[in-house]
């Protein structure tokens, strides 16, 4: 299983300025991170892991928003994308599903970042393990990963 050290080393190799911070306790889901860290939800990119025969896609959306999977599939021209079950995530990515980081995955991965998250000066994201969070400039994350930036969240009614 991979860890935050793999995330750190990957970003160092790409000369991406970042921080890994210990959280006051483990989080089961990044949806709770804004409250724990005192941040707006748009500053925390919560991962949604999708896959098809072409590989994996990590979609980062605001912590309080749901990813529109159909939108991501259409955006990438990959109509077969579907959510990865929790038991399959470690074998595919090297990480537990809730803590899949935006970089350093074991499989080829496309990163899609919601435009609200990408617009943040600083983005907080999963770092590969429950008690650690990644802090990186939004523009640096997008550039280093060649991320696709688009509106990928469902409109709340």
DRENZAKOL-99680 format. One record per residue (C-alpha): residue number from 1; x, y, z. Coordinates in nm, 3 decimals. Layout:
<node><n>NUM</n><X>X</X><Y>Y</Y><Z>Z</Z></node>
...
***
This chain:
<node><n>1</n><X>0.000</X><Y>0.000</Y><Z>0.000</Z></node>
<node><n>2</n><X>0.125</X><Y>0.348</Y><Z>-0.085</Z></node>
<node><n>3</n><X>0.137</X><Y>0.638</Y><Z>0.160</Z></node>
<node><n>4</n><X>0.178</X><Y>1.013</Y><Z>0.185</Z></node>
<node><n>5</n><X>0.554</X><Y>0.962</Y><Z>0.138</Z></node>
<node><n>6</n><X>0.483</X><Y>0.847</Y><Z>-0.219</Z></node>
<node><n>7</n><X>0.275</X><Y>1.162</Y><Z>-0.276</Z></node>
<node><n>8</n><X>0.552</X><Y>1.379</Y><Z>-0.131</Z></node>
<node><n>9</n><X>0.825</X><Y>1.214</Y><Z>-0.340</Z></node>
<node><n>10</n><X>0.619</X><Y>1.241</Y><Z>-0.658</Z></node>
<node><n>11</n><X>0.559</X><Y>1.612</Y><Z>-0.607</Z></node>
<node><n>12</n><X>0.925</X><Y>1.671</Y><Z>-0.514</Z></node>
<node><n>13</n><X>1.035</X><Y>1.500</Y><Z>-0.836</Z></node>
<node><n>14</n><X>0.812</X><Y>1.741</Y><Z>-1.030</Z></node>
<node><n>15</n><X>0.939</X><Y>2.044</Y><Z>-0.830</Z></node>
<node><n>16</n><X>0.589</X><Y>2.117</Y><Z>-0.697</Z></node>
<node><n>17</n><X>0.588</X><Y>2.322</Y><Z>-0.378</Z></node>
<node><n>18</n><X>0.357</X><Y>2.151</Y><Z>-0.130</Z></node>
<node><n>19</n><X>0.303</X><Y>2.062</Y><Z>0.234</Z></node>
<node><n>20</n><X>0.184</X><Y>1.746</Y><Z>0.402</Z></node>
<node><n>21</n><X>0.011</X><Y>1.818</Y><Z>0.730</Z></node>
<node><n>22</n><X>-0.091</X><Y>1.586</Y><Z>1.010</Z></node>
<node><n>23</n><X>-0.459</X><Y>1.621</Y><Z>1.093</Z></node>
<node><n>24</n><X>-0.581</X><Y>1.635</Y><Z>1.453</Z></node>
<node><n>25</n><X>-0.722</X><Y>1.286</Y><Z>1.393</Z></node>
<node><n>26</n><X>-0.805</X><Y>1.054</Y><Z>1.106</Z></node>
<node><n>27</n><X>-1.091</X><Y>1.149</Y><Z>0.876</Z></node>
<node><n>28</n><X>-1.314</X><Y>0.883</Y><Z>0.724</Z></node>
<node><n>29</n><X>-1.398</X><Y>1.113</Y><Z>0.434</Z></node>
<node><n>30</n><X>-1.264</X><Y>1.448</Y><Z>0.314</Z></node>
<node><n>31</n><X>-1.618</X><Y>1.587</Y><Z>0.335</Z></node>
<node><n>32</n><X>-1.543</X><Y>1.652</Y><Z>0.703</Z></node>
<node><n>33</n><X>-1.211</X><Y>1.831</Y><Z>0.636</Z></node>
<node><n>34</n><X>-1.352</X><Y>2.184</Y><Z>0.592</Z></node>
<node><n>35</n><X>-1.509</X><Y>2.174</Y><Z>0.939</Z></node>
<node><n>36</n><X>-1.199</X><Y>2.021</Y><Z>1.100</Z></node>
<node><n>37</n><X>-0.960</X><Y>2.265</Y><Z>0.930</Z></node>
<node><n>38</n><X>-1.183</X><Y>2.573</Y><Z>0.929</Z></node>
<node><n>39</n><X>-1.179</X><Y>2.599</Y><Z>0.549</Z></node>
<node><n>40</n><X>-1.442</X><Y>2.668</Y><Z>0.286</Z></node>
<node><n>41</n><X>-1.561</X><Y>2.350</Y><Z>0.112</Z></node>
<node><n>42</n><X>-1.427</X><Y>2.472</Y><Z>-0.225</Z></node>
<node><n>43</n><X>-1.071</X><Y>2.468</Y><Z>-0.086</Z></node>
<node><n>44</n><X>-1.088</X><Y>2.093</Y><Z>-0.019</Z></node>
<node><n>45</n><X>-1.080</X><Y>1.867</Y><Z>-0.324</Z></node>
<node><n>46</n><X>-1.258</X><Y>1.545</Y><Z>-0.231</Z></node>
<node><n>47</n><X>-1.166</X><Y>1.260</Y><Z>-0.468</Z></node>
<node><n>48</n><X>-1.408</X><Y>1.048</Y><Z>-0.665</Z></node>
<node><n>49</n><X>-1.237</X><Y>0.752</Y><Z>-0.830</Z></node>
<node><n>50</n><X>-1.377</X><Y>0.635</Y><Z>-1.163</Z></node>
<node><n>51</n><X>-1.250</X><Y>0.374</Y><Z>-1.408</Z></node>
<node><n>52</n><X>-1.316</X><Y>0.203</Y><Z>-1.738</Z></node>
<node><n>53</n><X>-1.113</X><Y>-0.017</Y><Z>-1.972</Z></node>
<node><n>54</n><X>-0.897</X><Y>0.289</Y><Z>-2.051</Z></node>
<node><n>55</n><X>-0.779</X><Y>0.333</Y><Z>-1.691</Z></node>
<node><n>56</n><X>-0.857</X><Y>0.547</Y><Z>-1.391</Z></node>
<node><n>57</n><X>-0.988</X><Y>0.899</Y><Z>-1.348</Z></node>
<node><n>58</n><X>-0.966</X><Y>1.095</Y><Z>-1.024</Z></node>
<node><n>59</n><X>-1.222</X><Y>1.374</Y><Z>-1.008</Z></node>
<node><n>60</n><X>-1.162</X><Y>1.642</Y><Z>-0.744</Z></node>
<node><n>61</n><X>-1.472</X><Y>1.835</Y><Z>-0.644</Z></node>
<node><n>62</n><X>-1.549</X><Y>2.066</Y><Z>-0.351</Z></node>
<node><n>63</n><X>-1.583</X><Y>1.867</Y><Z>-0.029</Z></node>
<node><n>64</n><X>-1.956</X><Y>1.938</Y><Z>-0.007</Z></node>
<node><n>65</n><X>-2.042</X><Y>1.860</Y><Z>-0.370</Z></node>
<node><n>66</n><X>-2.110</X><Y>1.544</Y><Z>-0.567</Z></node>
<node><n>67</n><X>-1.929</X><Y>1.471</Y><Z>-0.891</Z></node>
<node><n>68</n><X>-2.151</X><Y>1.446</Y><Z>-1.197</Z></node>
<node><n>69</n><X>-2.011</X><Y>1.121</Y><Z>-1.338</Z></node>
<node><n>70</n><X>-2.199</X><Y>1.158</Y><Z>-1.668</Z></node>
<node><n>71</n><X>-2.045</X><Y>1.503</Y><Z>-1.712</Z></node>
<node><n>72</n><X>-1.692</X><Y>1.367</Y><Z>-1.650</Z></node>
<node><n>73</n><X>-1.749</X><Y>1.077</Y><Z>-1.890</Z></node>
<node><n>74</n><X>-1.874</X><Y>1.311</Y><Z>-2.164</Z></node>
<node><n>75</n><X>-1.594</X><Y>1.560</Y><Z>-2.100</Z></node>
<node><n>76</n><X>-1.330</X><Y>1.290</Y><Z>-2.147</Z></node>
<node><n>77</n><X>-1.514</X><Y>1.097</Y><Z>-2.420</Z></node>
<node><n>78</n><X>-1.517</X><Y>0.789</Y><Z>-2.196</Z></node>
<node><n>79</n><X>-1.880</X><Y>0.681</Y><Z>-2.171</Z></node>
<node><n>80</n><X>-1.794</X><Y>0.362</Y><Z>-1.979</Z></node>
<node><n>81</n><X>-1.662</X><Y>0.541</Y><Z>-1.668</Z></node>
<node><n>82</n><X>-1.813</X><Y>0.421</Y><Z>-1.343</Z></node>
<node><n>83</n><X>-1.729</X><Y>0.453</Y><Z>-0.974</Z></node>
<node><n>84</n><X>-1.461</X><Y>0.217</Y><Z>-0.844</Z></node>
<node><n>85</n><X>-1.580</X><Y>-0.001</Y><Z>-0.556</Z></node>
<node><n>86</n><X>-1.389</X><Y>0.042</Y><Z>-0.227</Z></node>
<node><n>87</n><X>-1.244</X><Y>-0.309</Y><Z>-0.240</Z></node>
<node><n>88</n><X>-1.098</X><Y>-0.250</Y><Z>-0.588</Z></node>
<node><n>89</n><X>-0.936</X><Y>0.090</Y><Z>-0.519</Z></node>
<node><n>90</n><X>-0.621</X><Y>-0.032</Y><Z>-0.341</Z></node>
<node><n>91</n><X>-0.535</X><Y>-0.281</Y><Z>-0.617</Z></node>
<node><n>92</n><X>-0.590</X><Y>-0.018</Y><Z>-0.885</Z></node>
<node><n>93</n><X>-0.436</X><Y>0.291</Y><Z>-0.723</Z></node>
<node><n>94</n><X>-0.233</X><Y>0.172</Y><Z>-0.423</Z></node>
<node><n>95</n><X>-0.456</X><Y>0.372</Y><Z>-0.185</Z></node>
<node><n>96</n><X>-0.778</X><Y>0.326</Y><Z>0.011</Z></node>
<node><n>97</n><X>-1.073</X><Y>0.479</Y><Z>-0.175</Z></node>
<node><n>98</n><X>-1.142</X><Y>0.774</Y><Z>0.057</Z></node>
<node><n>99</n><X>-0.775</X><Y>0.880</Y><Z>0.056</Z></node>
<node><n>100</n><X>-0.685</X><Y>0.857</Y><Z>-0.313</Z></node>
<node><n>101</n><X>-0.452</X><Y>1.151</Y><Z>-0.380</Z></node>
<node><n>102</n><X>-0.440</X><Y>1.349</Y><Z>-0.704</Z></node>
<node><n>103</n><X>-0.087</X><Y>1.222</Y><Z>-0.780</Z></node>
<node><n>104</n><X>0.139</X><Y>0.916</Y><Z>-0.734</Z></node>
<node><n>105</n><X>-0.114</X><Y>0.645</Y><Z>-0.820</Z></node>
<node><n>106</n><X>0.001</X><Y>0.300</Y><Z>-0.929</Z></node>
<node><n>107</n><X>-0.205</X><Y>0.310</Y><Z>-1.248</Z></node>
<node><n>108</n><X>-0.219</X><Y>0.561</Y><Z>-1.534</Z></node>
<node><n>109</n><X>-0.465</X><Y>0.826</Y><Z>-1.423</Z></node>
<node><n>110</n><X>-0.637</X><Y>1.133</Y><Z>-1.563</Z></node>
<node><n>111</n><X>-0.702</X><Y>1.407</Y><Z>-1.308</Z></node>
<node><n>112</n><X>-1.015</X><Y>1.618</Y><Z>-1.353</Z></node>
<node><n>113</n><X>-1.047</X><Y>1.915</Y><Z>-1.119</Z></node>
<node><n>114</n><X>-1.369</X><Y>2.106</Y><Z>-1.071</Z></node>
<node><n>115</n><X>-1.321</X><Y>2.468</Y><Z>-1.175</Z></node>
<node><n>116</n><X>-1.420</X><Y>2.589</Y><Z>-0.827</Z></node>
<node><n>117</n><X>-1.138</X><Y>2.387</Y><Z>-0.669</Z></node>
<node><n>118</n><X>-0.882</X><Y>2.475</Y><Z>-0.939</Z></node>
<node><n>119</n><X>-0.952</X><Y>2.847</Y><Z>-0.885</Z></node>
<node><n>120</n><X>-0.840</X><Y>2.831</Y><Z>-0.521</Z></node>
<node><n>121</n><X>-0.501</X><Y>2.977</Y><Z>-0.434</Z></node>
<node><n>122</n><X>-0.444</X><Y>2.678</Y><Z>-0.206</Z></node>
<node><n>123</n><X>-0.608</X><Y>2.339</Y><Z>-0.246</Z></node>
<node><n>124</n><X>-0.625</X><Y>2.072</Y><Z>0.023</Z></node>
<node><n>125</n><X>-0.653</X><Y>1.714</Y><Z>-0.100</Z></node>
<node><n>126</n><X>-0.613</X><Y>1.357</Y><Z>0.014</Z></node>
<node><n>127</n><X>-0.251</X><Y>1.261</Y><Z>0.074</Z></node>
<node><n>128</n><X>-0.290</X><Y>0.883</Y><Z>0.061</Z></node>
<node><n>129</n><X>-0.365</X><Y>0.806</Y><Z>0.425</Z></node>
<node><n>130</n><X>-0.630</X><Y>0.897</Y><Z>0.684</Z></node>
<node><n>131</n><X>-0.438</X><Y>1.135</Y><Z>0.913</Z></node>
<node><n>132</n><X>-0.254</X><Y>1.343</Y><Z>0.652</Z></node>
<node><n>133</n><X>-0.367</X><Y>1.613</Y><Z>0.410</Z></node>
<node><n>134</n><X>-0.191</X><Y>1.760</Y><Z>0.107</Z></node>
<node><n>135</n><X>-0.170</X><Y>2.138</Y><Z>0.071</Z></node>
<node><n>136</n><X>-0.073</X><Y>2.267</Y><Z>-0.274</Z></node>
<node><n>137</n><X>-0.140</X><Y>2.571</Y><Z>-0.490</Z></node>
<node><n>138</n><X>-0.431</X><Y>2.503</Y><Z>-0.723</Z></node>
<node><n>139</n><X>-0.244</X><Y>2.629</Y><Z>-1.030</Z></node>
<node><n>140</n><X>0.060</X><Y>2.414</Y><Z>-0.947</Z></node>
<node><n>141</n><X>-0.151</X><Y>2.100</Y><Z>-0.908</Z></node>
<node><n>142</n><X>-0.325</X><Y>2.159</Y><Z>-1.241</Z></node>
<node><n>143</n><X>0.001</X><Y>2.231</Y><Z>-1.422</Z></node>
<node><n>144</n><X>0.198</X><Y>1.942</Y><Z>-1.271</Z></node>
<node><n>145</n><X>-0.072</X><Y>1.686</Y><Z>-1.351</Z></node>
<node><n>146</n><X>-0.198</X><Y>1.831</Y><Z>-1.680</Z></node>
<node><n>147</n><X>-0.538</X><Y>1.817</Y><Z>-1.514</Z></node>
<node><n>148</n><X>-0.858</X><Y>1.880</Y><Z>-1.705</Z></node>
<node><n>149</n><X>-1.041</X><Y>2.171</Y><Z>-1.541</Z></node>
<node><n>150</n><X>-1.418</X><Y>2.197</Y><Z>-1.585</Z></node>
<node><n>151</n><X>-1.744</X><Y>2.225</Y><Z>-1.393</Z></node>
<node><n>152</n><X>-1.801</X><Y>1.864</Y><Z>-1.285</Z></node>
<node><n>153</n><X>-2.039</X><Y>1.898</Y><Z>-0.993</Z></node>
<node><n>154</n><X>-2.414</X><Y>1.852</Y><Z>-0.988</Z></node>
<node><n>155</n><X>-2.622</X><Y>2.161</Y><Z>-0.948</Z></node>
<node><n>156</n><X>-2.797</X><Y>2.142</Y><Z>-0.612</Z></node>
<node><n>157</n><X>-3.170</X><Y>2.206</Y><Z>-0.624</Z></node>
***
